[in-house]
Amino acid sequence: MRHRRYLKSNRRVLYYNLLTSGKLYNYLADVDKRAQILFEQTVKSIAEQEQVTEKLKAENMILWVRKMNNIRSRATENVNEQVIYR
């Protein structure tokens, strides 16, 4: 949905070309799939780098949640930059 809004407001020619050719929803589904895969890979990679593990979750749940929320925020920014707003 974010990419669709981005296309509609910033890349109107592409948006209307995809819409009129009937390819918009397939294109958006592909973007969504790529964004989801990138998000999951990024979260996993950062969590491994910063050693946010199940052991930490068992020892200190609040710290684990705080770190995971931070990681998810950074992963979302990464996905927005690389996939959604391009």
C-alpha positions in Angstrom: 0.0 0.0 0.0 2.9 2.4 0.8 4.5 1.8 -2.6 1.1 2.3 -4.3 0.7 5.6 -2.6 4.2 6.5 -3.5 3.7 5.7 -7.1 0.4 7.5 -7.3 1.8 10.7 -5.8 5.4 10.7 -7.1 5.5 8.5 -10.2 2.2 9.1 -11.8 3.1 8.1 -15.3 4.4 4.7 -14.2 1.3 4.3 -11.9 -1.2 5.0 -14.6 0.7 2.9 -17.2 0.7 -0.1 -14.8 -3.0 0.5 -13.9 -4.2 0.8 -17.5 -2.2 -2.2 -18.7 -3.6 -4.4 -15.9 -0.2 -5.0 -14.4 -0.4 -2.8 -11.3 -1.6 -5.5 -8.8 1.0 -8.1 -10.0 3.7 -5.4 -9.8 2.6 -4.4 -6.2 2.5 -8.1 -5.2 6.0 -8.5 -6.4 7.2 -5.4 -4.5 5.4 -6.6 -1.4 7.1 -10.0 -1.6 10.6 -8.4 -2.1 10.0 -6.0 0.8 8.9 -8.9 3.1 11.9 -11.0 2.2 14.3 -8.1 2.6 12.8 -7.2 6.0 13.1 -10.7 7.3 16.7 -11.1 6.1 17.7 -7.7 7.5 16.1 -8.4 10.9 17.8 -11.8 11.1 21.2 -10.4 10.0 21.2 -7.5 12.5 20.0 -9.7 15.3 22.9 -12.1 14.7 25.4 -9.2 14.5 24.2 -7.7 17.7 23.8 -11.1 19.4 20.1 -10.7 20.2 19.3 -14.3 20.8 16.8 -16.6 22.5 19.2 -16.8 25.4 18.9 -13.0 25.9 15.1 -13.4 25.6 15.1 -15.9 28.4 17.4 -13.9 30.6 16.1 -10.4 30.1 12.8 -10.1 28.2 12.6 -6.3 28.4 16.0 -5.8 27.0 15.3 -8.3 24.2 12.0 -6.5 23.3 13.8 -3.2 23.3 16.5 -4.4 21.0 14.2 -6.2 18.7 12.0 -3.2 18.3 15.0 -1.1 17.4 16.2 -3.7 14.9 12.7 -3.9 13.3 12.6 -0.1 13.0 16.0 -0.1 11.3 14.9 -2.9 9.0 11.8 -1.0 8.1 13.8 2.1 7.2 16.1 -0.1 5.1 13.1 -1.7 3.2 11.5 1.7 2.7 14.8 3.1 1.2 15.6 0.1 -1.0 12.2 -1.2 -2.1 9.2 1.0 -1.2 10.3 4.5 -2.1 12.1 3.7 -5.4 
